Amino acid sequence: MLPETWPATLGPVICVVGARPNFMKMAPILRAFAAHQPAIPTLLLHTGQHYDRDMNDRLFEDLRLPEPDINLEVGSGSHAVQTAEVMKRFEPVVDAHQPACVLVVGDVNSTLACSLVASKKGVPVAHVEAGLRSYDRAMPEEINRVLTDQIADLLYTTERSAAANLAAEGIGGERVRFVGNVMIDSLLSNRQYARAPAATIAAAGGDAALIGGAAGYGVVTLHRPSNVDEPEMLAALLGVLREISAALPLVFALHPRTRNNIERFGLQNLIDTPRMLMLPPQGYLEMLGLMAGARIVLTDSGGLQEETTALGVPCLTLRDNTERPITVDQGTNTLVGRDIAAIREQTAAILAGHGKSGRVPELWDGQAAERIAADLAAWLIERRC
């Protein structure tokens, strides 16, 4: 039986965020920790890996996240520089606060960096969203996932196939807990607050009439280097998107990397059509509203694969692999890679009413954070006693 109050001999749980996807995953966890009996004391630490003041403030407000207790203000840099800088700045925080545990989410550089520091100092590491694999070591995120899972003490998984991935890497099942998907916790708790697509477009200075027709609209996001850093590939993808827009208006939330490369490669003419609305990066509630109302989402984002499956919206993923296979096996996601013919064919099928209907995967029920809180509290208290 758990005590009524958190043991005085146990320090707080340091909860690490570093980039936009981390915020969506951490928000329900913090609420679950506060509501748990006994309440789990936390310190929210923002590494500052990705930081845009306007977007940061909007995300924290949209997700009802508290302001970070600590901000390392690391900023951008190469993968090596950024990882090293997070480690240098995080170590004194661990020394000062003597946490009971460090909890990390996802697969960004901050996830690995803080896990390494904690592990070397004998502080338990809990990894939320463990065991996901694309089996593509060219993706920096894959390296972060594999290494974080190797040193984590507790591995919280979103889908059952993750346990097999971990077992194949020699990770014992006693460290693994299947709890569900905290990203879906955020989606379900915030769907009622999602911004109306027409209001989002009007706020960005676009013509909301674009999405008001009988055909509906599609949503596009592209940001991965393999898609946007080579002029030929980016031109081919923008070309097929322009073709699709003739049949279905597209709302394109432009990542800064993509926008800069379109300008750098002189590809502006490919998006210069009233049927493609180019928006700046959008807040969480804006994107949630846009996706929920879309007929199709075309993306290379990992998180959007999960969110579209939860929303029942057909998704075409412009990647050759995915670390979230359940979205393909059970959900609404189809991998089309960078195959232009496949993108055309699958889009036409969806517009003809033959898109995947899918189903919501097991334990994607909005309660994953509560399961994490219950398990982590019991594990930490039992370990200390």
Buried (B, 14 or more C-beta within 10 A) or exposed (E): EBEEEBBEEBBBBBBBBBBBBBBBBBBBBBBBBEEBEBBBBBBBBBBBBBBEEEBBEBBBEBBBBEEBBBBBEBEEBEEEEBBBBBBEBBBEBBEEBEBBBBBBBBBBBBBBBBBBBBBEEEBBBBBBBBBBBBEBEEBBBBBBBBBBBBBBBBBBBBBEBBBEBBEEEEBEEEBBBBBBBBBBBBBBBBBEEBBBBBEBBEEBEBEBEBBBEEEBBBBBBBBBBBBBBBBEBBBBBBEBBBEBBEEBBBBBBBBEBBBEBBEEBEBEEBBEBEBBBBBEBBBBBBBBBBBBBBBBBBBBBBBBBBBBBBBBBBBBBBBEBBBBBBBBEBBBBBBBBBBBEBBBEBBEBBBEEEBBEBEBBBBBBBBBBBBBBBBBBEBBBEEEE
